[in-house]
Amino acid sequence: MKTLLWIVAVICSGAIGFYFGIGCGASTLGGIAALNQVDDGISRIRVSLDALTHDDPVLANRLHEQNLGSAFFQIGTYSWNVAHRHCSDKERDTLEAARAYSQAHPQVLGGAMRKFKLHALDVCVQKSGGA
């Protein structure tokens, strides 16, 4: 009987520890992800304000291209972990326009993170096979 109670106590404490451990870990990671998204939003606001407040079309184009490259990197990085992505026609059109712009302006896809930026352009490409 003692052994049975001991086994039940061990299983219960393990289950409780697992439950609270996963909960705290998920809460912490969710907070970090939210903080990163807020920081990204503030950075994009800064870039947009710089482009809008300076009366310099060359600067505005450069900042918009940086923002485009940043968006490619963001999509390309996170999309590796997205198992199923259903794109709307508007999203497909947007990425096809981005592909055309990037082919005409290769500096947008340049840099050390080129692999991720290129992957972003294929997020809405139909996969062969499957549903």
Z-matrix of the N, CA and C atoms (Angstrom, degrees):
N
C 1 1.450
C 2 1.531 1 111.29
N 3 1.339 2 115.07 1 -41.59
C 4 1.468 3 119.25 2 178.35
C 5 1.527 4 110.81 3 -60.19
N 6 1.320 5 114.93 4 -41.78
C 7 1.459 6 119.57 5 -179.37
C 8 1.525 7 110.71 6 -64.11
N 9 1.308 8 117.42 7 -41.92
C 10 1.452 9 121.47 8 178.56
C 11 1.526 10 111.08 9 -62.22
N 12 1.322 11 117.33 10 -44.48
C 13 1.471 12 121.39 11 177.88
C 14 1.527 13 110.83 12 -64.07
N 15 1.334 14 115.53 13 -38.94
C 16 1.460 15 119.76 14 179.56
C 17 1.537 16 109.69 15 -65.09
N 18 1.330 17 117.87 16 -43.31
C 19 1.460 18 122.04 17 179.14
C 20 1.527 19 110.51 18 -63.81
N 21 1.333 20 117.37 19 -43.12
C 22 1.467 21 121.04 20 178.24
C 23 1.524 22 110.33 21 -62.57
N 24 1.330 23 117.40 22 -42.00
C 25 1.466 24 121.32 23 179.25
C 26 1.528 25 110.86 24 -63.38
N 27 1.329 26 117.15 25 -41.86
C 28 1.467 27 121.51 26 179.75
C 29 1.529 28 109.92 27 -65.15
N 30 1.335 29 117.04 28 -44.66
C 31 1.455 30 120.70 29 -179.52
C 32 1.529 31 110.38 30 -64.49
N 33 1.329 32 117.09 31 -43.78
C 34 1.474 33 120.60 32 179.32
C 35 1.525 34 111.53 33 -63.93
N 36 1.329 35 116.45 34 -44.83
C 37 1.468 36 117.90 35 -179.46
C 38 1.528 37 110.76 36 -66.48
N 39 1.338 38 116.97 37 -37.27
C 40 1.464 39 119.74 38 176.53
C 41 1.519 40 111.82 39 -63.80
N 42 1.331 41 116.32 40 -42.76
C 43 1.463 42 120.29 41 179.27
C 44 1.525 43 111.20 42 -65.13
N 45 1.318 44 117.14 43 -43.31
C 46 1.470 45 120.51 44 179.07
C 47 1.526 46 110.50 45 -64.40
N 48 1.320 47 116.98 46 -43.78
C 49 1.466 48 120.72 47 178.16
C 50 1.510 49 112.11 48 -62.42
N 51 1.319 50 116.02 49 -41.88
C 52 1.465 51 120.57 50 178.36
C 53 1.522 52 110.58 51 -63.71
N 54 1.324 53 116.75 52 -45.12
C 55 1.466 54 121.50 53 -178.98
C 56 1.528 55 110.89 54 -60.99
N 57 1.336 56 116.84 55 -50.29
C 58 1.463 57 119.33 56 -178.58
C 59 1.522 58 111.82 57 -71.94
N 60 1.325 59 117.78 58 -32.12
C 61 1.464 60 120.97 59 177.70
C 62 1.516 61 111.54 60 -64.67
N 63 1.323 62 116.37 61 -45.87
C 64 1.468 63 120.32 62 178.02
C 65 1.528 64 109.80 63 -65.13
N 66 1.317 65 117.23 64 -42.01
C 67 1.472 66 120.89 65 -179.90
C 68 1.515 67 112.24 66 -60.89
N 69 1.335 68 116.86 67 -45.93
C 70 1.470 69 120.23 68 179.61
C 71 1.525 70 111.14 69 -67.29
N 72 1.335 71 116.06 70 -40.15
C 73 1.462 72 119.47 71 179.27
C 74 1.514 73 111.77 72 -64.24
N 75 1.337 74 116.21 73 -43.53
C 76 1.462 75 119.95 74 179.39
C 77 1.521 76 111.13 75 -65.64
N 78 1.305 77 116.52 76 -39.44
C 79 1.461 78 120.56 77 178.44
C 80 1.524 79 111.01 78 -63.48
N 81 1.316 80 116.18 79 -43.27
C 82 1.467 81 120.78 80 179.54
C 83 1.529 82 111.04 81 -64.71
N 84 1.336 83 116.62 82 -47.24
C 85 1.465 84 119.70 83 179.75
C 86 1.520 85 111.83 84 -65.34
N 87 1.327 86 117.01 85 -36.72
C 88 1.466 87 120.18 86 176.22
C 89 1.518 88 111.36 87 -63.17
N 90 1.333 89 116.44 88 -40.54
C 91 1.465 90 120.47 89 177.56
C 92 1.518 91 112.29 90 -64.38
N 93 1.320 92 116.41 91 -40.23
C 94 1.470 93 120.50 92 178.59
C 95 1.526 94 110.16 93 -65.68
N 96 1.334 95 116.86 94 -43.50
C 97 1.464 96 120.61 95 179.00
C 98 1.523 97 110.71 96 -62.86
N 99 1.324 98 117.30 97 -42.36
C 100 1.468 99 120.70 98 178.41
C 101 1.521 100 110.77 99 -63.33
N 102 1.320 101 116.77 100 -42.89
C 103 1.467 102 120.72 101 178.56
C 104 1.525 103 110.51 102 -61.01
N 105 1.324 104 117.18 103 -42.64
C 106 1.465 105 120.73 104 178.64
C 107 1.525 106 111.31 105 -62.52
N 108 1.317 107 117.04 106 -39.45
C 109 1.461 108 120.02 107 179.73
C 110 1.529 109 111.27 108 -67.80
N 111 1.335 110 117.23 109 -38.27
C 112 1.466 111 120.60 110 176.98
C 113 1.529 112 109.64 111 -65.03
N 114 1.326 113 116.79 112 -45.16
C 115 1.465 114 120.26 113 177.54
C 116 1.524 115 111.31 114 -59.72
N 117 1.331 116 116.33 115 -41.15
C 118 1.467 117 120.48 116 178.26
C 119 1.525 118 110.39 117 -63.50
N 120 1.323 119 117.13 118 -42.11
C 121 1.469 120 120.61 119 178.55
C 122 1.517 121 112.12 120 -62.13
N 123 1.326 122 116.62 121 -42.57
C 124 1.468 123 120.46 122 178.62
C 125 1.524 124 110.36 123 -63.91
N 126 1.311 125 116.87 124 -40.81
C 127 1.458 126 120.98 125 178.26
C 128 1.530 127 110.87 126 -62.97
N 129 1.322 128 117.47 127 -41.41
C 130 1.460 129 120.56 128 179.39
C 131 1.528 130 111.42 129 -68.19
N 132 1.324 131 116.79 130 -34.53
C 133 1.474 132 120.29 131 175.24
C 134 1.523 133 109.53 132 -62.97
N 135 1.336 134 116.06 133 -44.03
C 136 1.468 135 120.30 134 -179.61
C 137 1.523 136 110.40 135 -60.92
N 138 1.324 137 116.79 136 -44.32
C 139 1.468 138 120.91 137 179.63
C 140 1.519 139 110.27 138 -63.45
N 141 1.326 140 116.75 139 -44.31
C 142 1.465 141 120.06 140 -179.60
C 143 1.521 142 111.66 141 -64.56
N 144 1.326 143 117.08 142 -41.83
C 145 1.464 144 119.67 143 178.97
C 146 1.517 145 111.48 144 -65.05
N 147 1.329 146 117.08 145 -39.16
C 148 1.466 147 119.93 146 176.37
C 149 1.532 148 110.37 147 -60.93
N 150 1.327 149 115.87 148 -42.64
C 151 1.467 150 119.59 149 -179.84
C 152 1.518 151 111.15 150 -67.06
N 153 1.328 152 117.40 151 -36.68
C 154 1.471 153 120.78 152 -176.53
C 155 1.521 154 113.39 153 -80.14
N 156 1.316 155 117.95 154 -34.28
C 157 1.471 156 119.86 155 -172.84
C 158 1.521 157 113.59 156 -87.06
N 159 1.309 158 118.39 157 -20.92
C 160 1.463 159 120.15 158 177.56
C 161 1.521 160 108.38 159 -93.57
N 162 1.286 161 115.75 160 131.14
C 163 1.466 162 120.51 161 -178.64
C 164 1.526 163 108.91 162 -86.79
N 165 1.343 164 115.06 163 60.83
C 166 1.453 165 120.65 164 -176.15
C 167 1.531 166 108.64 165 -138.03
N 168 1.323 167 117.86 166 103.17
C 169 1.469 168 120.03 167 -177.48
C 170 1.530 169 113.60 168 -62.09
N 171 1.330 170 117.85 169 -31.42
C 172 1.463 171 120.57 170 179.04
C 173 1.535 172 109.65 171 -65.79
N 174 1.343 173 116.58 172 -44.59
C 175 1.461 174 121.07 173 177.26
C 176 1.528 175 110.54 174 -62.88
N 177 1.322 176 116.47 175 -43.57
C 178 1.462 177 120.17 176 -179.73
C 179 1.527 178 110.77 177 -60.58
N 180 1.323 179 117.27 178 -44.48
C 181 1.463 180 120.33 179 178.15
C 182 1.519 181 111.84 180 -63.00
N 183 1.326 182 116.89 181 -42.18
C 184 1.461 183 120.61 182 179.82
C 185 1.529 184 110.47 183 -63.21
N 186 1.328 185 116.95 184 -42.89
C 187 1.463 186 120.38 185 -179.94
C 188 1.523 187 111.71 186 -67.58
N 189 1.318 188 116.60 187 -37.57
C 190 1.462 189 119.15 188 176.82
C 191 1.529 190 111.19 189 -67.08
N 192 1.330 191 117.31 190 -37.22
C 193 1.457 192 120.07 191 176.69
C 194 1.522 193 111.20 192 -66.90
N 195 1.345 194 117.45 193 -37.18
C 196 1.460 195 120.13 194 174.84
C 197 1.520 196 110.60 195 -63.14
N 198 1.311 197 116.94 196 -41.84
C 199 1.460 198 121.12 197 178.46
C 200 1.530 199 110.71 198 -64.14
N 201 1.323 200 116.78 199 -40.38
C 202 1.459 201 121.42 200 177.32
C 203 1.529 202 110.45 201 -62.05
N 204 1.315 203 116.89 202 -46.17
C 205 1.464 204 120.98 203 177.90
C 206 1.521 205 111.88 204 -62.42
N 207 1.327 206 116.51 205 -38.68
C 208 1.458 207 121.02 206 177.29
C 209 1.524 208 111.41 207 -65.08
N 210 1.325 209 116.64 208 -40.25
C 211 1.461 210 120.37 209 177.75
C 212 1.533 211 110.49 210 -66.52
N 213 1.339 212 117.81 211 -39.95
C 214 1.462 213 120.95 212 175.78
C 215 1.527 214 110.41 213 -58.62
N 216 1.330 215 115.58 214 -46.23
C 217 1.458 216 120.31 215 -179.49
C 218 1.532 217 110.54 216 -62.51
N 219 1.328 218 116.77 217 -44.40
C 220 1.464 219 120.94 218 -179.43
C 221 1.531 220 111.09 219 -61.44
N 222 1.313 221 117.20 220 -48.04
C 223 1.456 222 120.89 221 -179.98
C 224 1.528 223 110.71 222 -66.30
N 225 1.316 224 116.21 223 -45.50
C 226 1.459 225 119.96 224 -179.14
C 227 1.503 226 113.69 225 -63.06
N 228 1.316 227 117.65 226 -35.02
C 229 1.456 228 121.52 227 179.57
C 230 1.518 229 111.60 228 -70.99
N 231 1.321 230 116.71 229 -50.21
C 232 1.456 231 120.19 230 -175.91
C 233 1.524 232 112.75 231 -75.91
N 234 1.319 233 119.01 232 -27.54
C 235 1.461 234 120.70 233 -174.72
C 236 1.523 235 112.68 234 -69.49
N 237 1.322 236 119.35 235 -17.71
C 238 1.462 237 121.13 236 176.60
C 239 1.526 238 110.32 237 -61.30
N 240 1.335 239 116.62 238 -29.38
C 241 1.460 240 121.32 239 -176.74
C 242 1.520 241 113.49 240 -97.55
N 243 1.314 242 117.90 241 4.47
C 244 1.460 243 121.27 242 179.95
C 245 1.522 244 107.77 243 -97.89
N 246 1.335 245 115.62 244 113.55
C 247 1.459 246 119.95 245 -175.58
C 248 1.533 247 111.67 246 -72.67
N 249 1.304 248 117.08 247 -44.51
C 250 1.465 249 120.96 248 -176.55
C 251 1.518 250 108.86 249 -129.35
N 252 1.300 251 116.15 250 121.41
C 253 1.466 252 121.17 251 179.59
C 254 1.510 253 107.70 252 -128.72
N 255 1.314 254 116.34 253 116.50
C 256 1.461 255 121.26 254 177.25
C 257 1.530 256 107.73 255 -102.92
N 258 1.319 257 116.13 256 114.58
C 259 1.456 258 121.37 257 -177.44
C 260 1.525 259 110.30 258 -95.27
N 261 1.307 260 113.97 259 144.34
C 262 1.467 261 119.14 260 173.96
C 263 1.527 262 108.40 261 -80.22
N 264 1.315 263 115.85 262 167.57
C 265 1.466 264 120.09 263 176.79
C 266 1.525 265 110.76 264 -60.93
N 267 1.334 266 116.65 265 -38.25
C 268 1.463 267 120.80 266 179.28
C 269 1.531 268 110.97 267 -63.64
N 270 1.341 269 116.91 268 -40.44
C 271 1.466 270 119.91 269 178.36
C 272 1.528 271 110.95 270 -66.32
N 273 1.322 272 116.78 271 -40.90
C 274 1.472 273 120.19 272 177.08
C 275 1.530 274 110.48 273 -61.64
N 276 1.337 275 116.16 274 -45.23
C 277 1.471 276 120.43 275 178.90
C 278 1.528 277 110.92 276 -61.24
N 279 1.319 278 116.09 277 -40.07
C 280 1.470 279 120.77 278 179.51
C 281 1.518 280 110.96 279 -62.24
N 282 1.330 281 116.55 280 -46.33
C 283 1.463 282 119.30 281 -179.34
C 284 1.524 283 112.23 282 -70.65
N 285 1.309 284 118.12 283 -31.30
C 286 1.467 285 119.72 284 175.46
C 287 1.527 286 110.51 285 -68.60
N 288 1.330 287 117.09 286 -38.80
C 289 1.469 288 120.39 287 175.63
C 290 1.529 289 110.04 288 -65.08
N 291 1.320 290 116.51 289 -38.92
C 292 1.469 291 120.61 290 177.87
C 293 1.522 292 110.40 291 -65.39
N 294 1.334 293 116.99 292 -39.49
C 295 1.467 294 120.47 293 176.94
C 296 1.529 295 110.51 294 -61.12
N 297 1.332 296 116.37 295 -45.34
C 298 1.468 297 120.54 296 -179.77
C 299 1.535 298 110.51 297 -63.13
N 300 1.336 299 117.04 298 -43.10
C 301 1.463 300 120.43 299 179.39
C 302 1.532 301 110.03 300 -63.85
N 303 1.325 302 116.39 301 -42.58
C 304 1.466 303 120.81 302 -178.47
C 305 1.517 304 112.09 303 -65.75
N 306 1.324 305 117.64 304 -33.56
C 307 1.455 306 120.26 305 177.40
C 308 1.526 307 110.52 306 -68.83
N 309 1.323 308 116.62 307 -33.82
C 310 1.464 309 120.56 308 178.30
C 311 1.526 310 112.02 309 -79.54
N 312 1.345 311 116.93 310 -24.45
C 313 1.469 312 122.98 311 -178.80
C 314 1.534 313 108.99 312 -129.94
N 315 1.331 314 118.10 313 78.21
C 316 1.465 315 121.40 314 -172.48
C 317 1.533 316 114.77 315 -62.22
N 318 1.317 317 118.27 316 -18.33
C 319 1.461 318 120.28 317 -179.76
C 320 1.530 319 111.94 318 -64.34
N 321 1.326 320 117.42 319 -22.35
C 322 1.467 321 120.95 320 -179.75
C 323 1.524 322 110.18 321 -64.55
N 324 1.314 323 117.25 322 -36.57
C 325 1.462 324 121.13 323 -178.44
C 326 1.517 325 112.99 324 -95.77
N 327 1.307 326 117.10 325 3.86
C 328 1.454 327 120.59 326 -177.97
C 329 1.516 328 112.63 327 -76.21
N 330 1.307 329 114.90 328 175.57
C 331 1.459 330 120.61 329 176.59
C 332 1.520 331 112.08 330 104.90
N 333 1.316 332 113.75 331 178.79
C 334 1.462 333 121.08 332 -174.77
C 335 1.528 334 112.88 333 -67.77
N 336 1.305 335 117.95 334 -26.02
C 337 1.460 336 121.55 335 -176.38
C 338 1.531 337 112.31 336 -99.72
N 339 1.305 338 116.67 337 30.68
C 340 1.468 339 122.26 338 -176.77
C 341 1.528 340 112.03 339 -57.35
N 342 1.333 341 117.49 340 -39.32
C 343 1.466 342 121.34 341 -178.74
C 344 1.532 343 110.81 342 -56.86
N 345 1.323 344 117.27 343 -44.30
C 346 1.456 345 121.28 344 -179.23
C 347 1.528 346 111.36 345 -69.67
N 348 1.319 347 116.03 346 -39.81
C 349 1.462 348 120.15 347 179.60
C 350 1.523 349 110.52 348 -63.66
N 351 1.314 350 117.07 349 -42.23
C 352 1.459 351 120.66 350 178.40
C 353 1.527 352 111.15 351 -65.61
N 354 1.312 353 116.53 352 -37.74
C 355 1.470 354 120.46 353 179.23
C 356 1.535 355 110.97 354 -62.21
N 357 1.309 356 117.32 355 -33.11
C 358 1.465 357 121.23 356 -179.87
C 359 1.526 358 111.07 357 -60.44
N 360 1.317 359 116.72 358 -34.34
C 361 1.464 360 119.81 359 -178.80
C 362 1.527 361 112.69 360 -69.46
N 363 1.332 362 116.77 361 -18.12
C 364 1.460 363 120.99 362 -177.97
C 365 1.528 364 113.55 363 -101.12
N 366 1.314 365 117.98 364 8.94
C 367 1.459 366 121.14 365 -177.61
C 368 1.524 367 111.32 366 -61.26
N 369 1.294 368 117.66 367 -38.12
C 370 1.469 369 121.04 368 -176.57
C 371 1.511 370 114.07 369 -100.94
N 372 1.330 371 117.46 370 9.57
C 373 1.458 372 119.82 371 178.16
C 374 1.521 373 107.82 372 -73.79
N 375 1.325 374 115.92 373 134.22
C 376 1.465 375 120.23 374 179.45
C 377 1.519 376 109.59 375 -63.86
N 378 1.335 377 115.78 376 131.97
C 379 1.462 378 121.29 377 175.32
C 380 1.526 379 108.40 378 -83.05
N 381 1.312 380 116.93 379 142.27
C 382 1.462 381 118.91 380 177.70
C 383 1.519 382 109.10 381 -80.72
N 384 1.314 383 116.18 382 139.57
C 385 1.464 384 121.24 383 -178.50
C 386 1.517 385 110.14 384 80.15
N 387 1.297 386 117.75 385 173.05
C 388 1.458 387 122.02 386 178.60
C 389 1.502 388 111.56 387 79.64
N 390 1.320 389 114.91 388 -176.33
C 391 1.464 390 119.98 389 -176.35
C 392 1.480 391 113.35 390 -87.61
